[in-house]
Amino acid sequence: MKILLKTISVLTFALIATSCGEKKETDAYGNPVEEKKEATTETTVDPLLAKGQELFEGKGTCTACHKPDVKVVGPSIKDIAKIYKEKGASIASFINGEGETLVDASQYEIMKANFVITKAMTPEERKALEVYMMSLE
């Protein structure tokens, strides 16, 4: 009886010891199968683009007059970006009060009121607004 208990104990111990290791999958032929790791797609957002969107929708108060593809009070962002791109002009310079109106001169006086806000921005913030707007073309 003691021998039977010792044999069962040794077998149990051996079974436990071998089953506690790292489990590996095998195919139908007993060959190890490597785990498939999920593909991670990291999307990096340009920090200027993100900052520009934040400013456009926030302290820049741009959304009061401009929408991405619809003229509201001012022209759509897509129209603005298209014209500035075609003419090789800088939106950042314009919102700093430098340069002429290229898109809708009839709305310049309304836009001029916002220059108080945009001139108080840092050059990087104005550039971020430009990057955001140009991304919507």
Protein Blocks (a to p, Z undefined) as FASTA:
>chain_A
ZZmmmmmmmmmmmmmmmmmmccddddfkopacdddddddddddddfklmmmmmmmmmmno
mmmmpcfklcfkbccfklmmmmmmmnopafklmmnopacdfklmmlmmmmmmmmmmmmmp
cfklmmmmmmmmmmmZZ
